[in-house]
């Protein structure tokens, strides 16, 4: 018997429930919705470009194995980010932190203007170093808020802190990055 495909507007909680009931298409829809944002989050968190696909895949494997652990207190996406972030930390430890990241993918300087390209490269390096030098919680809160647009309560749940603490970490991260970039 073939189950009907999940509705594209089904909530993540509905898709998780459908997957638990045996609907493989629900898992496919969850991956379709969240793989791109998860990959961008991991990339911004410093995962090497060549490792992103593997980290995203491993995150979903672990998430689907542990779906019983997702109680819906956090959004499914923030729960995935937590799993992916932990995998990223494991990779970082294995590689001893010798990771180079690029935080700009689409906003490149005009190649016809060597001065602009050099300036953009310098700014990218300062921002990359700045993000990399932030304390772990500041860095994670900053990336979840600035890149993924998560709300403070979602960030707090994913990082097991309070929304107020998430706001403070974000504020300090922005302040430190502004100082570093100047």
TIKOLLUM-55533 format. One record per residue: residue number from 1; residue in one letter; y negated, x negated, z negated of N, C-alpha, C, O in turn. Coordinates in Angstrom, 2 decimals, decimal comma, m for minus. Atoms other than C-alpha are relative to their C-alpha. Layout:
<nodes>
<node NUM; 'A'; <Y; X; Z>; <Y; X; Z>; <Y; X; Z>; <Y; X; Z>>
...
</nodes>
This chain:
<nodes>
<node 1; 'X'; <1,17; m0,84; 0,00>; <0,00; 0,00; 0,00>; <m1,24; m0,89; 0,00>; <m1,35; m1,81; m0,81>>
<node 2; 'X'; <1,24; 0,76; m0,09>; <m3,40; m1,37; 0,98>; <m1,09; 0,73; m0,76>; <m1,32; 1,92; m0,57>>
<node 3; 'X'; <1,12; m0,57; 0,74>; <m6,28; m0,82; m1,39>; <m1,23; 0,01; 0,88>; <m1,40; m0,88; 1,71>>
<node 4; 'X'; <1,24; m0,01; m0,79>; <m9,63; 0,19; 0,12>; <m0,89; m1,17; m0,41>; <m0,86; m1,62; m1,56>>
<node 5; 'X'; <0,94; 1,08; 0,30>; <m12,23; m2,54; 0,36>; <m1,04; 0,49; m0,99>; <m1,45; 1,65; m0,95>>
<node 6; 'X'; <1,03; m0,42; 0,97>; <m14,72; m2,53; m2,51>; <m1,31; 0,30; 0,69>; <m1,64; m0,29; 1,72>>
<node 7; 'X'; <1,33; m0,32; m0,55>; <m18,09; m0,98; m1,84>; <m0,90; m1,20; m0,17>; <m0,88; m1,85; m1,22>>
<node 8; 'X'; <0,88; 1,16; 0,10>; <m20,68; m3,66; m1,09>; <m1,02; 0,11; m1,13>; <m1,56; m0,90; m1,57>>
<node 9; 'X'; <0,97; m0,16; 1,07>; <m22,94; m2,17; m3,76>; <0,67; 0,15; m1,37>; <0,01; 0,48; m2,36>>
<node 10; 'X'; <m0,72; m0,08; 1,28>; <m20,24; m2,18; m6,47>; <m0,52; m1,10; m0,94>; <m0,83; m2,21; m0,50>>
<node 11; 'X'; <0,47; 0,99; 0,97>; <m21,33; m3,94; m9,65>; <1,07; m1,08; m0,18>; <2,24; m0,89; 0,15>>
<node 12; 'X'; <m0,96; 1,07; 0,28>; <m19,74; m7,21; m10,64>; <1,07; 0,47; m0,98>; <2,24; 0,14; m0,83>>
<node 13; 'X'; <m0,96; m0,50; 0,98>; <m18,12; m5,47; m13,60>; <1,04; 0,89; 0,67>; <2,22; 0,84; 0,33>>
<node 14; 'X'; <m0,94; m0,86; m0,73>; <m16,58; m2,90; m11,25>; <0,95; m0,85; 0,84>; <2,14; m0,56; 0,92>>
<node 15; 'X'; <m0,85; 0,88; m0,81>; <m15,31; m5,68; m8,99>; <1,02; m0,74; m0,86>; <2,18; m0,89; m0,47>>
<node 16; 'X'; <m0,93; 0,67; 0,92>; <m13,79; m7,56; m11,93>; <1,11; 0,96; m0,40>; <2,28; 0,58; m0,42>>
<node 17; 'X'; <m0,98; m1,01; 0,38>; <m12,07; m4,37; m13,04>; <0,98; 0,27; 1,15>; <2,18; 0,37; 0,94>>
<node 18; 'X'; <m0,85; m0,23; m1,17>; <m10,76; m3,77; m9,52>; <0,94; m1,18; 0,23>; <2,12; m0,99; 0,56>>
<node 19; 'X'; <m0,84; 1,19; m0,17>; <m9,50; m7,35; m9,28>; <1,12; m0,02; m1,04>; <2,27; m0,33; m0,72>>
<node 20; 'X'; <m1,02; m0,05; 1,05>; <m7,70; m6,99; m12,61>; <1,08; 1,03; 0,31>; <2,23; 0,89; m0,11>>
<node 21; 'X'; <m0,95; m1,04; m0,39>; <m6,05; m3,88; m11,16>; <0,79; m0,38; 1,25>; <1,60; 0,40; 1,74>>
<node 22; 'X'; <m0,78; 0,47; m1,14>; <m4,73; m5,93; m8,24>; <m0,72; m0,02; 1,33>; <m0,10; m0,31; 2,36>>
<node 23; 'X'; <0,77; m0,05; m1,25>; <m7,50; m5,59; m5,63>; <m0,53; m1,40; 0,35>; <m1,54; m1,84; m0,21>>
<node 24; 'X'; <0,41; 1,36; m0,41>; <m7,78; m9,02; m3,96>; <m1,35; 0,03; 0,73>; <m2,08; m0,96; 0,70>>
<node 25; 'X'; <1,28; m0,10; m0,71>; <m10,72; m7,79; m1,87>; <m1,17; m0,05; m0,99>; <m2,26; m0,52; m0,64>>
<node 26; 'X'; <1,06; 0,07; 1,02>; <m12,73; m7,45; m5,09>; <m0,32; m1,46; m0,31>; <m1,48; m1,82; m0,48>>
<node 27; 'X'; <0,22; 1,43; 0,24>; <m12,23; m11,17; m5,71>; <m0,77; m0,62; 1,17>; <m1,66; m1,44; 0,98>>
<node 28; 'X'; <0,69; 0,51; m1,19>; <m13,33; m11,90; m2,15>; <m1,48; 0,35; m0,05>; <m2,33; m0,47; 0,29>>
<node 29; 'X'; <1,39; m0,43; 0,08>; <m16,51; m9,90; m2,70>; <m0,76; m0,78; m1,09>; <m1,91; m1,15; m0,89>>
<node 30; 'X'; <0,64; 0,80; 1,05>; <m17,26; m11,73; m5,97>; <m0,31; m1,41; 0,49>; <m1,39; m1,93; 0,23>>
<node 31; 'X'; <0,22; 1,34; m0,55>; <m16,86; m15,08; m4,22>; <m1,14; 0,04; 1,02>; <m2,01; m0,83; 1,01>>
<node 32; 'X'; <1,06; m0,11; m1,01>; <m19,05; m13,92; m1,31>; <m1,37; 0,09; m0,66>; <m2,33; m0,53; m0,20>>
<node 33; 'X'; <1,29; m0,20; 0,68>; <m21,81; m12,84; m3,72>; <m0,49; m1,25; m0,72>; <m1,69; m1,54; m0,72>>
<node 34; 'X'; <0,44; 1,01; 0,97>; <m21,84; m15,84; m6,00>; <0,24; m1,45; 0,41>; <m0,27; m2,35; m0,26>>
<node 35; 'X'; <m0,30; 1,39; m0,38>; <m20,56; m18,92; m4,15>; <m1,27; m0,76; 0,38>; <m1,46; m1,90; m0,05>>
<node 36; 'X'; <1,23; 0,67; m0,43>; <m23,93; m19,76; m2,54>; <m0,91; m0,35; m1,17>; <m1,30; m1,51; m1,32>>
<node 37; 'X'; <0,84; 0,32; 1,16>; <m26,03; m19,45; m5,71>; <0,65; m1,01; m0,94>; <m0,03; m1,87; m1,51>>
<node 38; 'X'; <m0,70; 0,96; 0,86>; <m23,37; m21,33; m7,69>; <m0,10; m1,40; 0,60>; <m0,35; m2,37; m0,13>>
<node 39; 'X'; <0,11; 1,30; m0,65>; <m23,38; m24,15; m5,14>; <m1,40; m0,58; m0,13>; <m1,55; m1,78; m0,38>>
<node 40; 'X'; <1,38; 0,48; 0,15>; <m27,18; m24,38; m5,24>; <m0,28; m0,44; m1,43>; <m0,95; m1,44; m1,66>>
<node 41; 'X'; <0,17; 0,37; 1,41>; <m27,11; m24,43; m9,04>; <0,65; m1,36; m0,27>; <0,04; m2,22; m0,89>>
<node 42; 'X'; <m0,72; 1,26; 0,23>; <m24,52; m27,23; m9,08>; <m0,71; m1,16; 0,68>; <m0,80; m2,26; 0,12>>
<node 43; 'X'; <0,72; 1,05; m0,74>; <m26,44; m29,21; m6,46>; <m1,26; m0,41; m0,76>; <m1,55; m1,60; m0,90>>
<node 44; 'X'; <1,22; 0,29; 0,75>; <m29,65; m28,92; m8,45>; <0,30; m0,66; m1,34>; <m0,52; m1,40; m1,88>>
<node 45; 'X'; <m0,40; 0,61; 1,27>; <m27,77; m29,91; m11,59>; <0,50; m1,42; 0,19>; <0,86; m2,09; m0,77>>
<node 46; 'X'; <m0,35; 1,39; m0,25>; <m26,91; m33,20; m9,90>; <1,35; m0,25; 0,60>; <1,75; m1,40; 0,75>>
<node 47; 'X'; <m1,31; 0,22; m0,63>; <m23,52; m32,62; m8,33>; <m0,20; m0,62; 1,37>; <m1,07; m0,19; 2,13>>
<node 48; 'X'; <0,12; 0,61; m1,33>; <m23,05; m34,86; m5,30>; <0,30; 1,03; 1,10>; <1,19; 1,87; 0,96>>
<node 49; 'X'; <m0,15; m0,94; m1,11>; <m23,33; m32,99; m2,02>; <1,47; 0,14; 0,42>; <1,93; 1,24; 0,69>>
<node 50; 'X'; <m1,39; m0,03; m0,43>; <m19,76; m33,92; m1,11>; <0,95; 0,63; m1,00>; <2,11; 0,90; m0,67>>
<node 51; 'X'; <m0,84; m0,58; 1,05>; <m18,43; m32,45; m4,37>; <m0,27; 1,49; m0,21>; <0,48; 2,16; m0,92>>
<node 52; 'X'; <0,43; m1,38; 0,26>; <m20,18; m29,06; m4,25>; <1,11; 1,00; 0,32>; <1,46; 1,84; m0,51>>
<node 53; 'X'; <m1,03; m0,97; m0,42>; <m17,48; m27,20; m2,32>; <1,18; m0,01; m0,97>; <1,68; 1,05; m1,35>>
<node 54; 'X'; <m1,12; 0,10; 0,93>; <m14,73; m28,50; m4,61>; <m0,36; 0,58; m1,37>; <0,46; 1,26; m1,99>>
<node 55; 'X'; <0,43; m0,53; 1,29>; <m16,73; m27,67; m7,74>; <m0,10; 1,53; 0,03>; <0,30; 2,20; m0,93>>
<node 56; 'X'; <0,10; m1,46; m0,13>; <m17,46; m24,14; m6,50>; <1,41; 0,61; 0,00>; <1,67; 1,59; m0,70>>
<node 57; 'X'; <m1,37; m0,51; m0,07>; <m13,79; m23,61; m5,65>; <0,68; m0,08; m1,37>; <1,30; 0,89; m1,80>>
<node 58; 'X'; <m0,62; 0,17; 1,32>; <m12,60; m24,98; m9,01>; <m0,62; 0,97; m1,01>; <0,08; 1,48; m1,88>>
<node 59; 'X'; <0,65; m0,95; 0,90>; <m15,17; m22,81; m10,81>; <0,61; 1,39; 0,16>; <0,93; 2,05; m0,82>>
<node 60; 'X'; <m0,59; m1,33; m0,22>; <m13,79; m19,66; m9,18>; <1,46; 0,04; m0,44>; <1,91; 1,06; m0,98>>
<node 61; 'X'; <m1,39; 0,04; 0,44>; <m10,21; m20,71; m9,84>; <0,06; 0,19; m1,52>; <0,82; 1,01; m2,03>>
<node 62; 'X'; <0,01; m0,10; 1,47>; <m10,97; m21,19; m13,53>; <m0,51; 1,36; m0,46>; <0,01; 1,93; m1,43>>
<node 63; 'X'; <0,55; m1,30; 0,39>; <m13,04; m18,02; m13,69>; <1,04; 1,10; 0,17>; <1,20; 1,93; m0,73>>
<node 64; 'X'; <m0,98; m1,06; m0,22>; <m10,33; m15,83; m12,18>; <1,19; m0,12; m0,95>; <1,78; 0,89; m1,33>>
<node 65; 'X'; <m1,07; 0,18; 0,99>; <m7,73; m17,35; m14,51>; <m0,43; 0,47; m1,38>; <0,40; 0,89; m2,19>>
<node 66; 'X'; <0,52; m0,31; 1,34>; <m9,97; m16,63; m17,50>; <m0,81; 1,30; m0,04>; <m1,65; 1,48; m0,92>>
<node 67; 'X'; <0,80; m1,23; m0,04>; <m11,34; m13,22; m16,56>; <0,07; 0,80; m1,30>; <m0,85; 1,55; m1,62>>
<node 68; 'X'; <m0,10; m0,68; 1,28>; <m10,08; m11,88; m19,87>; <m1,06; m0,48; m0,99>; <m1,40; 0,23; m1,93>>
<node 69; 'X'; <1,03; 0,56; 0,87>; <m12,69; m14,13; m21,51>; <m1,39; 0,50; 0,33>; <m2,31; 0,31; m0,46>>
<node 70; 'X'; <1,31; m0,55; m0,34>; <m15,56; m12,45; m19,68>; <m0,07; 1,42; m0,53>; <0,64; 2,31; m0,06>>
<node 71; 'X'; <0,11; m1,30; 0,65>; <m16,60; m9,54; m21,84>; <m1,19; 0,81; 0,51>; <m1,45; 1,90; 0,03>>
<node 72; 'X'; <1,14; m0,72; m0,54>; <m19,64; m8,55; m19,82>; <m1,27; m0,15; m0,83>; <m2,27; 0,51; m0,54>>
<node 73; 'X'; <1,22; 0,22; 0,79>; <m22,10; m9,77; m22,47>; <m1,04; m0,76; 0,81>; <m2,24; m0,52; 0,68>>
<node 74; 'X'; <0,86; 0,72; m0,94>; <m23,53; m12,15; m19,89>; <0,29; 0,54; 1,39>; <1,34; 1,16; 1,60>>
<node 75; 'X'; <m0,30; m0,41; m1,36>; <m23,84; m11,42; m16,20>; <1,15; m0,86; 0,51>; <1,36; m1,97; 0,02>>
<node 76; 'X'; <m1,11; 0,75; m0,57>; <m20,86; m12,53; m14,16>; <m0,51; m1,32; 0,56>; <0,15; m2,35; 0,43>>
<node 77; 'X'; <0,56; 1,21; m0,59>; <m23,11; m15,02; m12,37>; <m0,32; m1,05; m1,07>; <0,01; m2,22; m0,90>>
<node 78; 'X'; <0,33; 0,98; 1,03>; <m24,38; m16,65; m15,55>; <1,27; m0,55; m0,64>; <1,31; m1,72; m1,04>>
<node 79; 'X'; <m1,29; 0,47; 0,51>; <m20,78; m16,85; m16,81>; <0,59; m1,04; 0,95>; <1,12; m2,06; 0,51>>
<node 80; 'X'; <m0,46; 0,98; m0,99>; <m19,83; m18,60; m13,56>; <m0,80; m1,30; m0,10>; <m0,23; m2,39; m0,03>>
<node 81; 'X'; <0,85; 1,19; 0,12>; <m22,79; m20,97; m13,96>; <0,42; m0,84; m1,21>; <0,40; m2,07; m1,16>>
<node 82; 'X'; <m0,45; 0,73; 1,20>; <m21,54; m21,88; m17,43>; <1,28; m0,77; 0,31>; <1,41; m1,94; m0,04>>
<node 83; 'X'; <m1,26; 0,68; m0,36>; <m18,06; m22,67; m16,10>; <m0,29; m1,14; 0,96>; <0,19; m2,26; 0,77>>
<node 84; 'X'; <0,35; 1,04; m0,97>; <m19,50; m24,57; m13,13>; <m0,77; m1,15; m0,64>; <m0,54; m2,31; m0,31>>
<node 85; 'X'; <0,76; 1,04; 0,70>; <m21,94; m26,43; m15,38>; <0,91; m0,89; m0,82>; <0,71; m2,10; m0,89>>
<node 86; 'X'; <m0,96; 0,80; 0,77>; <m19,08; m27,52; m17,61>; <0,82; m0,90; 0,92>; <1,08; m2,06; 0,58>>
<node 87; 'X'; <m0,72; 0,85; m0,97>; <m17,15; m28,76; m14,56>; <m0,89; m1,13; 0,48>; <m0,43; m2,26; 0,65>>
<node 88; 'X'; <0,96; 1,02; m0,43>; <m20,27; m30,61; m13,43>; <m0,13; m1,09; m1,06>; <m0,17; m2,28; m0,74>>
<node 89; 'X'; <0,08; 0,98; 1,10>; <m20,55; m32,27; m16,85>; <1,24; m0,89; m0,02>; <1,14; m2,10; m0,23>>
<node 90; 'X'; <m1,24; 0,79; m0,04>; <m16,91; m33,34; m16,62>; <m0,05; m1,02; 1,13>; <0,33; m2,17; 0,94>>
<node 91; 'X'; <0,12; 0,91; m1,13>; <m17,56; m34,84; m13,20>; <m0,99; m1,11; m0,31>; <m0,74; m2,27; 0,01>>
<node 92; 'X'; <1,01; 0,98; 0,37>; <m20,67; m36,59; m14,50>; <0,59; m1,05; m0,94>; <0,35; m2,24; m0,78>>
<node 93; 'X'; <m0,62; 0,93; 0,94>; <m18,70; m38,11; m17,37>; <0,97; m0,93; 0,73>; <1,02; m2,13; 0,45>>
<node 94; 'X'; <m0,95; 0,82; m0,76>; <m16,00; m39,31; m14,97>; <m0,71; m1,04; 0,86>; <m0,22; m2,16; 1,02>>
<node 95; 'X'; <0,73; 0,91; m0,88>; <m18,59; m40,90; m12,70>; <m1,06; m0,80; m0,76>; <m1,83; m1,54; m0,14>>
<node 96; 'X'; <0,92; 0,74; 0,86>; <m20,60; m42,30; m15,64>; <m1,47; 0,23; 0,35>; <m2,29; m0,66; 0,12>>
<node 97; 'X'; <1,39; m0,34; m0,25>; <m23,80; m40,59; m14,50>; <m0,63; m0,68; 1,21>; <m1,84; m0,59; 1,40>>
<node 98; 'X'; <0,55; 0,70; m1,16>; <m24,19; m42,64; m11,33>; <m0,04; 0,95; 1,20>; <0,67; 0,77; 2,19>>
<node 99; 'X'; <0,09; m1,03; m1,02>; <m25,19; m39,65; m9,23>; <m1,42; 0,05; 0,53>; <m2,38; 0,07; m0,25>>
<node 100; 'X'; <1,31; m0,15; m0,63>; <m28,07; m39,42; m6,77>; <m0,08; 1,42; 0,52>; <0,82; 1,89; 1,21>>
<node 101; 'X'; <0,16; m1,37; m0,47>; <m29,40; m35,94; m6,11>; <m1,26; 0,12; 0,83>; <m2,23; m0,62; 0,64>>
<node 102; 'X'; <1,18; m0,36; m0,77>; <m31,81; m34,52; m3,62>; <m0,31; 1,43; m0,35>; <0,57; 2,29; m0,27>>
<node 103; 'X'; <0,30; m1,37; 0,41>; <m33,64; m31,44; m4,76>; <m0,72; 0,78; 1,10>; <m0,98; 1,97; 0,94>>
<node 104; 'X'; <0,68; m0,69; m1,08>; <m35,34; m30,61; m1,49>; <0,95; 0,05; 1,19>; <1,43; m0,98; 1,66>>
<node 105; 'X'; <m0,92; m0,15; m1,10>; <m33,22; m29,22; 1,29>; <m0,70; 0,49; 1,26>; <m0,36; 0,07; 2,36>>
<node 106; 'X'; <0,63; m0,58; m1,17>; <m35,51; m27,27; 3,57>; <m1,45; m0,39; 0,22>; <m1,92; m0,35; 1,35>>
<node 107; 'X'; <1,42; 0,31; m0,11>; <m39,09; m28,34; 2,87>; <m0,18; m1,50; 0,23>; <m0,58; m2,23; m0,68>>
<node 108; 'X'; <0,10; 1,41; m0,33>; <m39,10; m31,68; 4,62>; <m1,35; m0,31; 0,64>; <m1,96; 0,54; 1,29>>
<node 109; 'X'; <1,26; 0,44; m0,61>; <m42,16; m33,65; 5,66>; <0,18; m0,13; 1,51>; <1,30; m0,30; 2,00>>
<node 110; 'X'; <m0,01; 0,17; m1,45>; <m43,07; m33,86; 9,33>; <0,43; m1,42; 0,34>; <m0,26; m2,37; m0,05>>
<node 111; 'X'; <m0,47; 1,35; m0,32>; <m41,04; m36,82; 10,69>; <m0,98; m0,79; 0,86>; <m0,90; m2,02; 0,94>>
<node 112; 'X'; <0,99; 0,68; m0,82>; <m43,94; m37,59; 13,02>; <m1,09; m0,63; m0,85>; <m1,89; m1,43; m0,34>>
<node 113; 'X'; <1,02; 0,53; 0,90>; <m46,11; m38,42; 10,00>; <0,68; m0,87; m1,07>; <1,11; m0,35; m2,10>>
<node 114; 'X'; <m0,69; 0,86; 0,95>; <m44,66; m41,47; 8,22>; <m0,62; 0,02; m1,40>; <0,09; m0,12; m2,39>>
<node 115; 'X'; <0,66; m0,05; 1,29>; <m47,24; m41,22; 5,44>; <0,43; 1,22; m0,80>; <0,71; 1,12; m2,00>>
<node 116; 'X'; <m0,42; m1,23; 0,67>; <m46,33; m37,62; 4,63>; <1,46; m0,09; m0,42>; <1,85; 0,38; m1,49>>
<node 117; 'X'; <m1,42; 0,15; 0,31>; <m42,64; m38,47; 4,75>; <0,19; m0,91; m1,22>; <1,01; m0,62; m2,09>>
<node 118; 'X'; <m0,08; 0,91; 1,14>; <m43,12; m41,38; 2,33>; <m0,47; 0,70; m1,27>; <0,16; 0,58; m2,32>>
<node 119; 'X'; <0,54; m0,71; 1,16>; <m45,24; m39,24; 0,00>; <0,98; 1,07; m0,49>; <1,19; 1,22; m1,69>>
<node 120; 'X'; <m0,97; m1,02; 0,38>; <m42,69; m36,42; 0,08>; <1,22; m0,64; m0,65>; <1,76; m0,11; m1,62>>
<node 121; 'X'; <m1,14; 0,71; 0,59>; <m39,89; m38,89; m0,64>; <m0,30; m0,49; m1,40>; <0,55; m0,43; m2,28>>
<node 122; 'X'; <0,40; 0,46; 1,34>; <m41,81; m40,34; m3,58>; <m0,04; 1,18; m0,99>; <0,42; 1,06; m2,12>>
<node 123; 'X'; <0,07; m1,18; 0,87>; <m42,48; m36,86; m5,00>; <1,41; 0,49; m0,33>; <1,69; 0,86; m1,47>>
<node 124; 'X'; <m1,38; m0,43; 0,23>; <m38,82; m35,93; m4,57>; <0,68; m0,92; m1,02>; <1,38; m0,45; m1,92>>
<node 125; 'X'; <m0,59; 0,95; 0,95>; <m37,76; m39,09; m6,40>; <m0,52; 0,23; m1,42>; <0,26; 0,19; m2,37>>
<node 126; 'X'; <0,57; m0,23; 1,34>; <m40,14; m38,38; m9,29>; <0,57; 1,29; m0,61>; <0,92; 1,32; m1,79>>
<node 127; 'X'; <m0,54; m1,26; 0,50>; <m38,93; m34,79; m9,60>; <1,48; m0,16; m0,35>; <1,91; 0,29; m1,41>>
<node 128; 'X'; <m1,43; 0,22; 0,24>; <m35,27; m35,81; m9,33>; <0,21; m0,79; m1,30>; <1,04; m0,42; m2,13>>
<node 129; 'X'; <m0,10; 0,80; 1,22>; <m35,70; m38,48; m11,99>; <m0,43; 0,81; m1,22>; <0,17; 0,73; m2,29>>
<node 130; 'X'; <0,49; m0,84; 1,10>; <m37,69; m36,05; m14,12>; <1,03; 1,01; m0,45>; <1,29; 1,13; m1,65>>
<node 131; 'X'; <m1,04; m0,98; 0,36>; <m35,02; m33,35; m14,00>; <1,18; m0,72; m0,65>; <1,73; m0,24; m1,64>>
<node 132; 'X'; <m1,12; 0,75; 0,55>; <m32,34; m35,95; m14,65>; <m0,26; m0,55; m1,39>; <0,68; m0,76; m2,16>>
<node 133; 'X'; <0,33; 0,56; 1,31>; <m34,19; m37,29; m17,69>; <m0,22; 1,06; m1,07>; <m0,35; 0,74; m2,25>>
<node 134; 'X'; <0,18; m1,06; 0,99>; <m34,64; m33,90; m19,34>; <1,23; 0,08; m0,90>; <2,34; m0,18; m0,45>>
<node 135; 'X'; <m1,17; m0,26; 0,86>; <m32,45; m33,19; m22,35>; <0,85; 1,11; 0,63>; <0,33; 1,96; 1,36>>
<node 136; 'X'; <m0,95; m0,91; m0,65>; <m29,36; m31,19; m21,35>; <m0,44; 1,45; m0,02>; <m0,47; 2,09; 1,03>>
<node 137; 'X'; <0,38; m1,42; 0,06>; <m30,54; m27,78; m22,58>; <m1,26; 0,28; 0,79>; <m1,35; 1,30; 1,47>>
<node 138; 'X'; <1,22; m0,20; m0,79>; <m34,01; m28,18; m21,07>; <0,34; 0,00; 1,48>; <m0,14; 0,85; 2,24>>
<node 139; 'X'; <m0,37; 0,09; m1,42>; <m32,47; m29,21; m17,75>; <0,74; 1,26; 0,45>; <0,41; 1,83; 1,50>>
<node 140; 'X'; <m0,77; m1,18; m0,39>; <m29,98; m26,33; m17,69>; <m0,85; 1,25; 0,01>; <m0,75; 2,06; 0,94>>
<node 141; 'X'; <0,88; m1,18; 0,04>; <m32,54; m23,72; m18,73>; <m0,97; m0,05; 1,18>; <m1,18; 0,96; 1,84>>
<node 142; 'X'; <0,94; 0,13; m1,11>; <m35,04; m25,06; m16,18>; <0,67; 0,38; 1,32>; <0,10; 1,15; 2,09>>
<node 143; 'X'; <m0,67; m0,28; m1,27>; <m32,52; m24,93; m13,32>; <0,41; 1,46; 0,11>; <0,28; 2,06; 1,18>>
<node 144; 'X'; <m0,40; m1,40; m0,04>; <m31,22; m21,49; m14,25>; <m1,21; 0,92; 0,21>; <m1,12; 1,92; 0,91>>
<node 145; 'X'; <1,20; m0,83; m0,10>; <m34,75; m20,10; m14,54>; <m0,74; m0,24; 1,33>; <m1,03; 0,70; 2,06>>
<node 146; 'X'; <0,83; 0,31; m1,17>; <m36,61; m21,92; m11,75>; <0,76; 0,16; 1,31>; <0,20; 0,64; 2,29>>
<node 147; 'X'; <m0,72; m0,05; m1,26>; <m33,88; m22,11; m9,15>; <0,73; 1,32; 0,21>; <0,70; 1,89; 1,30>>
<node 148; 'X'; <m0,82; m1,21; m0,15>; <m31,70; m19,10; m9,85>; <m0,73; 1,28; m0,38>; <m0,26; 2,37; m0,06>>
<node 149; 'X'; <0,77; m1,17; 0,35>; <m34,35; m16,78; m11,25>; <0,61; 0,85; m1,11>; <0,30; 2,03; m1,22>>
<node 150; 'X'; <m0,61; m0,76; 1,08>; <m32,26; m15,78; m14,26>; <m1,03; 0,32; m1,08>; <m1,98; m0,43; m1,30>>
<node 151; 'X'; <0,86; m0,40; 1,11>; <m33,94; m13,94; m17,11>; <0,42; m0,79; m1,24>; <1,53; m1,31; m1,32>>
<node 152; 'X'; <m0,27; 0,78; 1,20>; <m34,16; m15,58; m20,52>; <1,21; 0,51; m0,77>; <1,95; m0,29; m1,35>>
<node 153; 'X'; <m1,15; m0,51; 0,75>; <m31,59; m13,25; m22,07>; <1,31; m0,40; 0,68>; <2,30; m0,67; 0,00>>
<node 154; 'X'; <m1,19; 0,45; m0,73>; <m29,07; m14,14; m19,33>; <0,25; m1,49; m0,25>; <1,39; m1,91; m0,47>>
<node 155; 'X'; <m0,11; 1,44; 0,26>; <m29,77; m17,84; m19,80>; <0,51; m0,23; m1,42>; <1,39; m1,05; m1,64>>
<node 156; 'X'; <m0,38; 0,15; 1,40>; <m29,45; m17,49; m23,56>; <1,48; 0,30; m0,20>; <2,18; m0,42; m0,91>>
<node 157; 'X'; <m1,42; m0,36; 0,13>; <m26,08; m15,77; m23,27>; <0,88; m1,07; 0,62>; <1,89; m1,46; 0,04>>
<node 158; 'X'; <m0,81; 1,02; m0,69>; <m24,77; m18,33; m20,78>; <0,05; m1,31; m0,78>; <1,07; m1,99; m0,78>>
<node 159; 'X'; <0,07; 1,29; 0,70>; <m25,89; m21,27; m22,92>; <0,22; 0,13; m1,51>; <0,07; m0,83; m2,26>>
<node 160; 'X'; <m0,27; m0,26; 1,42>; <m25,06; m19,67; m26,27>; <m1,18; m0,41; m0,89>; <m1,04; m1,16; m1,85>>
<node 161; 'X'; <1,22; 0,22; 0,79>; <m28,62; m19,78; m27,58>; <m0,74; 1,33; m0,06>; <m0,17; 2,36; 0,28>>
<node 162; 'X'; <0,78; m1,23; 0,06>; <m31,39; m17,23; m28,10>; <m1,00; 0,04; 1,15>; <m1,35; m1,02; 1,69>>
<node 163; 'X'; <1,02; m0,07; m1,04>; <m33,88; m15,94; m25,51>; <m1,26; m0,78; m0,38>; <m1,87; m1,42; 0,48>>
<node 164; 'X'; <1,18; 0,76; 0,44>; <m36,70; m17,43; m27,60>; <0,20; m1,49; 0,17>; <m0,70; m2,20; 0,62>>
<node 165; 'X'; <m0,30; 1,43; m0,17>; <m35,02; m20,84; m27,62>; <0,01; m0,36; 1,48>; <m0,44; m1,44; 1,86>>
<node 166; 'X'; <m0,02; 0,26; m1,45>; <m34,47; m20,57; m23,86>; <m1,43; m0,13; 0,53>; <m1,71; m1,00; 1,34>>
<node 167; 'X'; <1,41; 0,07; m0,40>; <m38,21; m19,90; m23,39>; <m0,62; m1,34; m0,41>; <m1,35; m1,96; 0,36>>
<node 168; 'X'; <0,56; 1,26; 0,50>; <m39,09; m22,91; m25,51>; <0,53; m1,18; 0,82>; <m0,23; m2,07; 1,20>>
<node 169; 'X'; <m0,58; 1,08; m0,81>; <m36,67; m25,17; m23,60>; <m0,63; m0,03; 1,40>; <m0,93; m1,10; 1,93>>
<node 170; 'X'; <0,61; m0,07; m1,33>; <m38,12; m23,95; m20,29>; <m1,43; m0,53; m0,05>; <m1,84; m1,32; 0,80>>
<node 171; 'X'; <1,40; 0,45; 0,14>; <m41,70; m24,49; m21,47>; <m0,07; m1,52; m0,12>; <m0,88; m2,16; 0,55>>
<node 172; 'X'; <0,01; 1,45; 0,19>; <m40,94; m28,04; m22,64>; <0,44; m0,73; 1,27>; <m0,10; m1,79; 1,60>>
<node 173; 'X'; <m0,46; 0,62; m1,25>; <m39,07; m28,82; m19,41>; <m1,13; m0,04; 1,02>; <m1,36; m1,07; 1,65>>
<node 174; 'X'; <1,11; m0,06; m0,96>; <m42,00; m27,69; m17,25>; <m1,10; m0,98; m0,39>; <m1,63; m1,69; 0,46>>
<node 175; 'X'; <1,05; 0,91; 0,47>; <m44,47; m29,61; m19,39>; <0,38; m1,45; 0,28>; <m0,44; m2,22; 0,77>>
<node 176; 'X'; <m0,44; 1,39; m0,23>; <m42,41; m32,82; m19,20>; <0,01; m0,34; 1,49>; <m0,38; m1,43; 1,88>>
<node 177; 'X'; <m0,04; 0,26; m1,45>; <m41,90; m32,48; m15,44>; <m1,41; m0,17; 0,57>; <m1,64; m1,03; 1,42>>
<node 178; 'X'; <1,38; 0,13; m0,48>; <m45,62; m31,96; m14,84>; <m0,57; m1,37; m0,37>; <m1,25; m1,99; 0,44>>
<node 179; 'X'; <0,49; 1,30; 0,44>; <m46,39; m35,09; m16,86>; <0,63; m1,12; 0,83>; <m0,04; m2,09; 1,17>>
<node 180; 'X'; <m0,71; 1,03; m0,76>; <m43,79; m37,13; m14,95>; <m0,45; m0,08; 1,45>; <m0,48; m1,16; 2,04>>
<node 181; 'X'; <0,35; m0,06; m1,41>; <m44,95; m36,01; m11,53>; <m1,40; m0,54; 0,26>; <m1,68; m1,04; 1,35>>
<node 182; 'X'; <1,38; 0,44; m0,19>; <m48,61; m36,89; m12,05>; <m0,10; m1,47; 0,29>; <m1,20; m1,99; 0,47>>
</nodes>
